[in-house]
């Protein structure tokens, strides 16, 4: 009996703890005036006019991207400045622009947007019955699925010749090779093979019938209004059924669907309810917390955000924001007092766990902070950092709290502390972060000599591994590349982000003052500038040494154009059979560098330094 009481007390405390964590959350508007309208020129988000925002996500670079559905646009909000700008669309409804730049494309009610793991931007246009993408490397729009006419056809053939009926939601399978499409008018989930371009029915019979708990993912299993998909960090897929008013977890390993929430009846429970007994009201958006323990729903017809809390002994559904009545705000610290109007989209920040909401008929994008489930680690400035000089040059070594086996380290070739997501994540894993100041030497001979001295000194001082990962951001790419070419046997891998690899493209065409310094660093003058031999000339040496390369860049970088820098490096590496991983962020510029959520960088770094 005492044991049973202890278990009951533990469960009660656990539920109270989770409830308290939601009680600490706050809500605010980050874009939209509340009145529907067409956007003016670039403006701060709170001054921008929106018209029925739907799907909203956090982009790889950390900016917030959303579908301004009533304006037939895809737009983004800068995380740093709060400014809002258009990524895709003219603002006029239509179906044009394939093969052209994104600002020339006419869209017709984009509902949801996703970034491929490689950085291309995909979206679904409900009224055009299509899925399109923005190619990050070429900055060109193309259709990848659908004919533009409503219908059902094409399974087993080319996706661009297949009929769909009001597609709503899209999501990639974990390997990035397959795009799933909620073909809601056909009560099916379609699968687009991105390699072959062929489409098939992944699940759904075409009839709006009840889905059996434990059923196989199959064209023989019915789905009742498959509306929204999201992927959990553990690899499970989550599916919201709009007409079915239910939520299923899809175990991709076993290929089975498991009923988690919603009893199938439309309605609204203001109080916390056992998930399977809860009434839902036309859920049209779904998003998973970074730790996978919270499944958020845009419960459209109840005008609320609901959450399926997976932390207790059984899943529970509770209200996160709204009170069940249609309205607009007030914007206040308490999300439960902030009314919304037929919200359609929800998206989570993969680092902080903040929730972004496409509050559709309020014409606003809102954010809830202070939610559970975020991934937090110490900031770079919180780590012990030794500062010293070598030959008069400033040096820094940030030291981890607990040193990883083998004493791995990452060497920032330039800009210590700028965009430090990867450095912070590696410090948390036990890596050291190193830097020596070689400002305005553009990776020239003097910088390389300084690097040689620093390498020896850093290793002796801290007993570091023999092969660091070189990290080159922007002009730091010159130094990282050149030193790796000089000493490929001393480098574990190269992580380059928007790297300068051709001084003629930058600073040559943009900064006369720095152009002169770049020439001087290599002992050149205007008349001999064409004699410059940059790191692209030495790529063969890196490939011979089988040196792995991670390349990240913005596809719309107007400062260090990808086509003249990173794209050339990528081409050489692929043609020569080199080990290269690329993430080119569609619509992103030179800044921000790195990835907002750095786990893929960390995984790559751990792979290339593994014994």
PEZIFEN-V420805 format. One line per field, one symbol per residue. ss: DSSP state (@ for helix, = for strand, . for the rest). phi: phi as a letter, one per 20 degrees, with the letter a starting at -180 (. if undefined). Layout:
ss: ???
phi: ???
//
This chain:
ss: .@@@@@@@@@@@@@@@@@@@@@@..======....=......==@@@..=..======.....=====@@@.=====.....======....=..=.....@@@.==..======.....=====....======....======....=.......=@@@..=..======.....======@@@.======....======............=.........======.....=====....======....======....=......==@@@..=..======.....======@@@.======......======....=..=.....@@@.==....====......=====@@@.======..........@@@.=======..=======.........====........@@@@@@@@...=====........@@@@@@@@@@@@@@@@@@.....======..@@@@@@@@@@@.@@@=======..............@@@@@@@@@@....@@@@@@...@@@@@@@@@@...=======.......@@@.@@@@@@@@@@....======.............@@@@@@@@@@@..
phi: .ffffffffffffffffffffffefccbedboeodfaefefgbfgfeeedblfdfbbefgenfddbeeffelcdccdfffdnfdbeeboenefrbbofncfffdeedclfdbcbefgeofddbddffelbccbdfffeldebedbododfrcangndfffdeecclfdccaefgfmecdecfeffdlcdeddfffemecbeeboeodecfeffnfffafedfcdmfdbcbdegenfddcddffflbcdedeffemcdcfdbnendfrbdfdfcggfefedcmfcbbbdfgemecdeceegfemcedceedeefbfcdcedbncndfrcnffbgeffeefcclfdccbdffdengddceefeelcddcddmefofdcbfegfeefcedbcclnefcbcedffcffgnlfbddffamgnelegfffffgfeoeeccacfcgmdlmfgffffffgffgffffffclfgfcfeeccelffffffffffffcffdceadddclfecbfffbegdccgfffffffffdmdcgfdgfefdefffdggfffgelefcddcbefdeeedggfecgfffgfffffemfecdccdefmeefdffmdgdeffffffffffdfg
//
